[in-house]
Amino acid sequence: MRVRGQVQGVGFRFFVKNKAELLKLTGWVRNMLDESVELWAEGDRQTLQEFVSYVSRGPNQAHVTDIDLDWQSPTGQYPGFRITPTE
C-alpha cells in the first residue's frame, strides 16, 4: 500500500504501527523519498479492510490524499509489525 499526502513528519508511521498491532496484523511501514509512506500488512481480509479505513484517516496532523492498494496473498514471513528504514 502506498499512502500520499501530508504523511511524513506527523507521526504517521507510529500511528500505522499502533493500529496494526491493535488489529494483530503483521508487516512493516516506511517513509519513501518521494514523501509518501509505503506499508505491507498481512491478516484476514476483513481486518485489513478495517485497517485501510484507519490508514485513510491517519493521525490528526496528517492529511491523506491518495492510497494505492495492491491486494496480494500473505507471505507469512513477518512475526510482527515494524517500522523500517526510509527507502
Residue pairs with C-beta under 8 A, 6 or more apart in sequence:
1 38
1 39
1 40
1 41
1 52
1 55
1 67
1 68
1 69
1 70
2 32
2 36
2 37
2 38
2 67
2 68
3 12
3 36
3 37
3 38
3 39
3 55
3 58
3 64
3 66
3 67
4 35
4 36
4 64
4 65
4 66
4 67
5 58
5 62
5 63
5 64
5 65
5 66
6 61
6 62
6 63
7 35
7 36
7 37
7 58
7 62
7 63
7 64
8 31
8 35
8 37
10 58
10 59
10 61
10 62
11 59
11 61
11 62
12 37
12 58
12 59
12 62
13 29
13 30
13 31
13 37
13 83
14 59
14 83
15 54
15 58
15 59
15 62
16 29
16 37
16 39
16 55
17 29
17 81
17 82
17 83
19 51
19 54
19 55
20 26
20 27
20 29
20 41
20 51
20 81
21 80
21 81
23 43
23 47
23 50
23 51
24 43
24 47
25 41
25 42
25 43
25 47
25 48
25 51
25 81
26 41
26 42
26 43
26 78
26 79
26 80
26 81
27 39
27 40
27 41
27 42
27 78
27 81
28 39
28 40
28 78
28 81
28 82
28 83
28 84
29 37
29 38
29 39
29 81
29 82
29 83
29 84
30 37
30 38
30 39
30 83
30 84
30 85
30 86
30 87
31 37
31 86
31 87
32 38
32 86
32 87
33 86
33 87
38 87
39 55
40 78
41 48
41 51
41 81
42 48
42 74
42 75
42 76
42 78
43 51
43 74
52 67
52 69
55 64
55 67
56 64
56 67
57 64
58 64
